[in-house]
Each structure stands twice: as structure tokens, then as C-alpha cells.
Amino acid sequence: MKRSVWLALSLVLTACGGVANDTGLEALVRVSGGQFYRGAIDKLSSASAPAVVDVLNSQTVISPGLENKQISGRLDPGSTAVAIGFSGDVGYWVLPAGVPDADSPTQPTFHASLSFAPVLTAKSYDLIVRAASPDAIGPPAHVALDVQQTLPPTGALVISLWWDTESDLDLHVVDAYGDEIWAGNINSYDPYAATPTTDAGAWNEGGILDFDSNAGCVIDGRCNENVVWSVGPPPGNYLARVDTFSLCGNSAARWTIEAFLNGTSLGRAEGEAVPSSQRFTKGKGGGLAALSFTIPRP
């Protein structure tokens, strides 16, 4: 029975412009486990039902190359699948509908993991979700996703951490004096240890953390933190660590860390945070040693 329903649905979708058994490598959005159909999802012929009841989406700001973004929702009774894709893209993806949840026992559900092409430009994209039955495709439900380019900020020394899932990772940097910059101490400049000065801008001499991304699993879409010295950093040895504060329910987070001195890379490291990574000490001294480098004396 399930095979005949899926075959009928495939024929409906293919007749509306799709071609089955396509890998969809050039699509701007991919859906894990989905079947790709070629053709614009917003151009499919539409019936009044079945419709998408709701779409749950916790992250409206994304970055190029983001992976494993989760969306979910409910569909009208009788829905057997859901189609997902960007408006105007080369194609769309189809997933079988899931079983209803206890709160809405007549409404099939869907759960999708989305990944985005690295070539996305900084603008707003219209993600379309459509319910489908074996003989009809319902009206589009729209989800606005704003793409922001995540580039390292400018500065004399920049240490940048990026990761690819909606998780709470923290960047820790220990400078040449042994001072640690992290979310609990965002600036290494110490006015009490420094030579007395009346310069109101002296605090800019320290390494400064720009943002605590996804703090407490409040997802902000950045998945990026930077520690920046706007003026020349002190010479000596530096250590950067990655602290997996929480994966926020994700299975893993792949991260990249890189240091730049006056725009030139001093080193780069990559790794993966897994559930066991969350057991390590939080706060000062926490995290996995990821990258070390030396700033030479002038």
C-alpha cells in the first residue's frame, strides 16, 4: 500500500515539472533523505488541499554553507509527503510525511534537515513548504530566511571560530600574558595592571570577544565568534580553545578555527564537537586546545 501511494505521488510531482532520481547537486538548498525533483516549487500547479498547518523554524538568519538546519511542522489530514525548496531554485525536495503527534492525532508531521549551498548571497530567500497527497499538491507556505555573510572582522590580530549547527560553542583565547578572553571575560585589557593613563580609548588595546553566539541555546544564526586585537597584540605564545558548552540537541557540530595577523593566516584547525565534548569543564580554562601560535617581537 505504501509503495503504491508513493508511486502515485511521484507521478504527480514528476508531471508538474520534476524529474526523479536527480541528485540536485546544484540546488541552493538540500534536504537530507529527500528525493530531488527538477523544476521550480513555486510554479507547481496547486490545489486547495492538502495544506501545511504550520512550520516550526527557530532560526531565520542563516549563513552560506550552513548544514543540518532543522525545520518541522504539521500537515492536513490525508497528506502523505511534503515538498521543500527555495522559490525560483532549480528544483525541490520531497520527504514522506511522518506520523501525527499526540497533540494533533489526525495531522501528519514532517521533520527536515536542511543544508545550504556555499554560494548563497547576502539577501532574503523564500523557503517554500507544500503538503502533498497521492493526487494533489497543496498551496505554498512561506518561510523567510535571511542570509548573512560571515567574514572575519578586521584587526591587527583576529582569531575566528565557526561551526555548522545550531549549537552553543565558545571560543577561548589565552594571550601572551596568560590572560584568557572568553564570554566571561570579553576583554584582556586590565586597567588596574596597566600603566595609569587618562586615555579613554585604552580599553581597545586588549583582545576583545565580539559576540557570544547561540548563548544558552538561544539561536542567533551566527555560529561564529571572534577575538580581535585592533592594535598590535603583545608578542609571545597564544592558545585558542573550543568549548562545547551545549550541542543544543544536535548530534554534532563541525568547527573551524583560524588566526590572522594583519590579514595573513597564522594557522588553521578543524574538529568536531560530539555529545561527550559537553562533559568538559565550563568557564575559564574550559574547552579543547585547538590552535597555538606565536606572535614574534617587532
TANORHU-V487610 format. One record per backbone hydrogen bond with DSSP energy under -0.5 kcal/mol. CO is the residue of the C=O (numbers start at 1). NH is the residue of the N-H. If there is no record, write none. Layout:
BEGIN
co: <CO | CO>
nh: <NH | NH>
END
This chain:
BEGIN
co: <1 | 2 | 3 | 4 | 5 | 6 | 7 | 8 | 9 | 10 | 11 | 12 | 13 | 14 | 22 | 24 | 28 | 30 | 30 | 31 | 34 | 35 | 36 | 37 | 40 | 41 | 51 | 51 | 54 | 55 | 56 | 60 | 60 | 62 | 63 | 66 | 69 | 71 | 72 | 73 | 74 | 74 | 76 | 80 | 81 | 82 | 83 | 84 | 85 | 86 | 90 | 92 | 93 | 94 | 95 | 98 | 101 | 104 | 106 | 108 | 109 | 110 | 112 | 112 | 113 | 114 | 115 | 117 | 117 | 121 | 123 | 125 | 125 | 126 | 126 | 127 | 128 | 129 | 130 | 131 | 132 | 132 | 133 | 136 | 137 | 141 | 143 | 145 | 145 | 146 | 146 | 149 | 156 | 157 | 158 | 158 | 159 | 160 | 161 | 162 | 164 | 165 | 167 | 168 | 168 | 170 | 172 | 173 | 173 | 174 | 175 | 179 | 179 | 180 | 181 | 182 | 185 | 186 | 189 | 190 | 198 | 199 | 201 | 202 | 203 | 204 | 207 | 208 | 211 | 212 | 214 | 215 | 217 | 223 | 225 | 226 | 227 | 228 | 228 | 229 | 229 | 236 | 238 | 239 | 240 | 240 | 241 | 241 | 242 | 242 | 243 | 243 | 246 | 247 | 251 | 253 | 254 | 255 | 256 | 257 | 258 | 259 | 259 | 260 | 260 | 261 | 264 | 267 | 269 | 271 | 273 | 274 | 274 | 275 | 276 | 277 | 281 | 283 | 288 | 291 | 293 | 294 | 295>
nh: <5 | 6 | 7 | 8 | 9 | 10 | 11 | 12 | 13 | 14 | 15 | 16 | 18 | 17 | 36 | 27 | 117 | 32 | 115 | 34 | 36 | 94 | 22 | 92 | 43 | 44 | 53 | 76 | 74 | 57 | 72 | 62 | 146 | 148 | 66 | 116 | 114 | 112 | 56 | 110 | 53 | 54 | 79 | 97 | 132 | 95 | 130 | 93 | 128 | 89 | 39 | 37 | 84 | 35 | 82 | 109 | 104 | 107 | 108 | 75 | 98 | 73 | 71 | 114 | 32 | 69 | 30 | 65 | 120 | 123 | 147 | 127 | 145 | 87 | 128 | 143 | 85 | 141 | 83 | 138 | 80 | 81 | 136 | 133 | 47 | 129 | 127 | 125 | 147 | 62 | 148 | 151 | 262 | 229 | 160 | 260 | 227 | 258 | 225 | 256 | 67 | 167 | 169 | 245 | 246 | 243 | 241 | 175 | 181 | 239 | 178 | 175 | 181 | 182 | 173 | 185 | 182 | 209 | 191 | 194 | 200 | 202 | 204 | 205 | 206 | 230 | 188 | 228 | 213 | 215 | 217 | 218 | 219 | 163 | 161 | 210 | 159 | 208 | 230 | 156 | 157 | 295 | 293 | 174 | 290 | 291 | 172 | 243 | 244 | 288 | 170 | 245 | 168 | 250 | 275 | 273 | 164 | 271 | 162 | 269 | 160 | 266 | 267 | 158 | 262 | 264 | 261 | 259 | 257 | 255 | 253 | 277 | 278 | 278 | 279 | 280 | 287 | 286 | 242 | 240 | 238 | 296 | 236>
END
